[in-house]
Amino acid sequence: MSAQVSYSIHDCTHLHVVPVIASFDHAENVVPLYVRINGSRYKIVSCVLKEKLASHLTFNCKVEDGDYQKDLTLVYFYTHHSWAIPK
């Protein structure tokens, strides 16, 4: 009998779940467009897929914050259809 390891967003205490508007296509490509953090909405101006694993995707993004652009890491969990950012 082998042990089965479960990896989900619930196991990640270092992440905070956030709402994201994203584009999905038939080829399973995902592009985050907007994110809401602490009640503020940010437009994602660029995004690069950093890591693709069986449980999740990790993106390095740049978001508009007024006249500035800030770096943001976004994680998308396939099984939960949820997005998260590092705490």
C-alpha positions as CSV (number, residue, x, y, z in Angstrom):
1,M,0.0,0.0,0.0
2,S,1.4,3.4,-0.9
3,A,0.8,6.7,0.7
4,Q,-0.8,9.3,-1.5
5,V,0.3,12.9,-1.1
6,S,-2.3,15.6,-1.5
7,Y,-1.1,19.1,-2.4
8,S,-3.8,21.8,-2.4
9,I,-4.3,25.5,-1.7
10,H,-5.5,24.5,1.8
11,D,-2.0,23.1,2.6
12,C,-0.3,26.4,1.8
13,T,-0.4,28.7,4.8
14,H,2.1,31.0,3.1
15,L,-0.5,32.0,0.5
16,H,-3.5,34.3,0.5
17,V,-6.4,33.5,-1.8
18,V,-7.3,36.5,-4.1
19,P,-10.0,37.0,-6.9
20,V,-8.5,37.2,-10.4
21,I,-10.1,37.8,-13.8
22,A,-8.3,35.6,-16.3
23,S,-8.5,34.4,-19.9
24,F,-8.6,30.7,-20.6
25,D,-8.5,29.0,-24.0
26,H,-9.1,25.5,-25.4
27,A,-5.4,24.8,-25.4
28,E,-5.4,25.2,-21.6
29,N,-3.5,28.5,-21.7
30,V,-4.2,30.8,-18.8
31,V,-3.6,34.6,-18.8
32,P,-4.4,36.6,-15.6
33,L,-5.8,40.1,-16.5
34,Y,-6.9,41.7,-13.2
35,V,-6.4,40.9,-9.5
36,R,-8.1,42.3,-6.4
37,I,-5.9,42.6,-3.3
38,N,-7.2,44.1,0.0
39,G,-10.2,45.6,-1.8
40,S,-8.1,47.3,-4.5
41,R,-8.2,46.3,-8.2
42,Y,-5.0,46.1,-10.2
43,K,-4.6,45.6,-14.0
44,I,-1.9,43.0,-14.9
45,V,0.2,44.6,-17.7
46,S,2.5,41.7,-18.3
47,C,2.8,38.1,-17.1
48,V,5.3,35.2,-17.6
49,L,4.6,31.6,-16.7
50,K,7.4,30.8,-14.2
51,E,6.5,27.2,-13.2
52,K,4.0,24.6,-14.4
53,L,3.4,21.7,-12.0
54,A,0.7,19.1,-11.9
55,S,-1.2,20.9,-9.1
56,H,-0.6,24.6,-10.0
57,L,0.9,27.3,-12.2
58,T,3.1,30.1,-10.9
59,F,3.3,33.4,-12.8
60,N,5.6,36.4,-12.4
61,C,3.5,39.5,-13.3
62,K,3.7,43.2,-13.3
63,V,0.6,45.2,-12.2
64,E,-0.3,48.9,-12.6
65,D,-0.6,50.8,-9.3
66,G,-1.3,54.3,-10.3
67,D,1.7,55.6,-12.2
68,Y,3.9,52.7,-11.0
69,Q,4.4,49.1,-12.0
70,K,4.9,46.5,-9.3
71,D,6.0,42.9,-9.4
72,L,3.5,40.3,-8.3
73,T,3.7,36.5,-8.0
74,L,0.4,34.7,-8.7
75,V,-0.3,31.0,-8.2
76,Y,-3.3,29.3,-9.9
77,F,-4.5,25.9,-8.5
78,Y,-6.1,23.7,-11.1
79,T,-8.3,21.6,-8.9
80,H,-9.7,24.4,-6.8
81,H,-9.9,27.0,-9.7
82,S,-8.3,29.4,-7.2
83,W,-5.7,32.1,-7.3
84,A,-3.3,33.0,-4.5
85,I,-0.4,35.4,-3.7
86,P,2.4,35.0,-1.2
87,K,1.6,36.4,2.3
